[in-house]
Amino acid sequence: MSYVAPTPVVRRPWWQRLLRNPWFWVLLSVVLISAACLVHTYVIVHADTEVKREGQKGVIPGITDQSLKLGFHYAWPTAAVWSAIFILLDRFRTRHLHVWFLCFCWGACVATWISMHVNTWMAGMLSVTGGVDPASGAGPAVYSAPFVEESCKALVLFALAVVTGRRMTSVVQTVSMAGLSAIGFAFVENIMYYARADNYARVTASAGDPKQAVMELVLLRGVYASFGHPLFTSMTGIGLALGLRSRSRLVRIFAPTTGFVMAVVGHMLFNGFSSVLPMTALKKLWFVALGIVASVVVFMVIRTVREGRMIRHRLEDYVKAGWLPNSDAETLSVLRRRQWAALVALSQGPRRWWHTLEFLRVGTDLAYLRDAIVRGLDDDPGPHQIQLINRMNVLRPMAVTVAQGAKLSKPRLPAFLKRRHNQPVNNELQWAPPRA
């Protein structure tokens, strides 16, 4: 380590940084594309569809706005709970809010739009080649839908890996983004399923009570099997992260491919069993699926603990070189210390809290950069190291960097709410006493 830290560069105003930031334009483009896809999806599902079967023509009524509102009402709690779980999962190398929004928005709008069109085309192809009726059969759900849907959900992960490959080296982080993409996809898909069930029960006399039909589907998709999409896409995220952290070219190719194949096969088995097996057999398989989910949870907990140890060891390299104080390695490597530092900073004001979060994020990036150097994944890390260390030194006076011994600050009232005390009377004589 023979680099000499230069003088920190003066930062531009926030609006110039915003316009110069490529993420701003990427996010704006994705939002516009997502809005267009969502509107087009609404137009398709809202319109009536003409069908012809056995020489007779008929019309399948489109989903009404009332049914869509009902579907949204029952679908958003599941999406909110799972989104919170996956956001809280990534506590060390926390991504920015715009990346979380990007993944969720992609899965909810773009991935569902692409899947709807490709699945419809694939269902027609299966019907033409002597397969199953695309409107009611299980063939498309088993053979085409898993591959198409997992490809669409994982596309945003591979795109982010190409753009920010250096930062996507954490398994926990990649699984978090994969889960958000899958949750967004499941959110819109659940709205469609719930709305379609309600709409069908309202126009079909033999379907029974619409509310009961929807509630049965809500319990099935929104509670018992709500882990399906996040679990499958997480397989792709794990494989992608393992590939990015390896020097071997074969591992870089086969790890993401294996993860994607596992996601497709798991999705295929899930759809196949739910379409063919009776409910009694599905209850037994449900416990098997819970065991798989539990094993993934244990794996993620182990990865989180290992990441904390890795951060401590890599930052200690800079401590030994005299570039960082020992308190940085102690604070950044333990989750409870990071959380306590952020909480103490929040009690001291929003600016200090924001600077503390940035300090934690920059320090974690430095640890992962050092890990990439040790693994031989970064050929020229010098300028980036200097930039991160300089940024930490700039933020140090404005952030809470030592968690041990830090105490919460008492809340400060605004100036107009503070009690005004009467000033003491000045008893000093301003003139001489009268003479006799």
Secondary structure, 3 states (H helix, E strand, C coil): CCCCCCCCCCCCCHHHHHHHCHHHHHHHHHHHHHHHHHHHHHHHHHCCEEEEECCEEEEECCCCHHHHHHHHHHHHHHHHHHHHHHHHHCCCCCCCHHHHHHHHHHHHHHHHHHHHHHHHHHHHHHHHCCCCCCCCCCHHHHHCHHHHHHHHHHHHHHHHHHHCCCCCCCHHHHHHHHHHHHHHHHHHHHHHHHHHHHHHHHHCHHHCCHHHHHHHHHHHHHHHCCCHHHHHHHHHHHHHHHHHCCCCHHHHHHHHHHHHHHHHHHHHHHHHHHHHCCHHHHHHHHHHHHHHHHHHHHHHHHHHHHHHHHHHHHHHHHHHCCCCCHHHHHHHCCHHHHHHHHHHHHHCCHHHHHHHHHHHHHHHHHHHHHHHHHHCCCCCCHHHHHHHHHHHHHHHHHCCCCCCCCCCCCCCCCHHHCCCCCCCCCCCCCCCCCCC
